[in-house]
Amino acid sequence: MTASHREGQTFDGTSRFVRYVNFVKLPHTVFALPFALVGVVLATYHTPVTLRSLGWIVLAFTAARFAAMGFNRIADRHFDAKNPRTAMRELPSGAMAVGEATALVIGAMALFGWAAWELNPLCAMLSPVALLWICFYSLTKRFTRWSHLVLGLGMGIAPAGGYLAVTGQWSDPWWLLPALALAVMTWGGGFDVMYALQDIAFDREHGLHSVPAAVGPRVAIRIARGLHVCTVLLLMAAGLGAGRGWIFGLGVATVASLLLYEHSLVSAEDQSKLDAAFFTMNGVISIAFFVFALAERVLA
């Protein structure tokens, strides 16, 4: 089956560079990278960060995300070929060979391991665990409706990883990093539940699991809302644990307001603005929260 149009958040062009960017939807890096940098900002209250470390952190995050998304594309290529929404992706359309994609993923994994090693021993030790988890997500739709939370926790590694990359040790209080990770997990899981609304019929037909396919759009949207309430509460807890002030709190309030607006764009009856809710608003949310965290660090 052939799709009549290209997916959103991809670029026109046939160059190798454009293919690679579209293969992993590189613009989606904007979702979780700012949260990784929030972890870096919080870490600087205890340990100074250097430009060298910051460069390795950005490289590690980008490589990990490339590896995770590339692995997902390889694992799901047969399903993507059957889905009109995804049939024009690089592997099912034949624009990229599986061998080339596999080589890219292996290269990204190696780059991630190298960056983690350059940061500190703790990051190097944890890097294989992080890679296993973010790749494991790609298999979960085959057996559980809660794959959204597996994806979310993979994203939640970002702020914890950013913190550990700077300090080389666990946070004090110990629950600061879990609170940050769970905040990002519920945020990412919630918007992935919303994104899966468009594939309910396909998932049911092909035996794939998701919250919307299991419970229908109305209940799925309620679940996404509940997850995003948890996001706000967990960000508040992280701010308290880190001893942050009113600017950080204003950032949490901004996230809550943007999430409310995001949910106003999508309903069980109307999903025409799903792309705006998924990409535009979530990019704004992560960047805005990072800006507030950074502003407090600079101004406080």
WOKA-V731208 format. One line per field, one symbol per residue. psi: psi as a letter, one per 20 degrees, with the letter a starting at -180 (. if undefined). burial: + if it has 9 or more other ideal C-beta (glycine too) atoms within 8 Angstrom, else -. Layout:
BEGIN
psi->???
burial->???
END
This chain:
BEGIN
psi->ppqiqqqrkrqqqjqhghggghgjmhhihigighhhhghgghhiihpqqrhgghghgggggggghggghggghghjhhghhiohhjhjrgghijipqhgggghgggghgggghggghhfrhggghighggggghhhhiihiiiqikhhhggghghihghgggghhghjrrqoqhjgghggghghghgghghhgghihijggggghjkqprghhhirhghghggggghhghgghhhggggghikrbhgghhgghgggghhggghiiprhhokhkhgggggghhggggggggggggghhhh.
burial->--+---+----------+++++++++-+++++++++++++++++----+---++-+++++++++++++++++++-++-+++++-++++++++---+-+--++-++--++-+++-+++-+--+++-++--++-++++++-++-----++++++++++++++++++++++--+---+++++++++++++++++++++++-++-++----++++++---+--++-+++-++-+++-++++++-++-+--++++++-+++-++-+++-++----+-+++++++++++++++++++++++++---
END
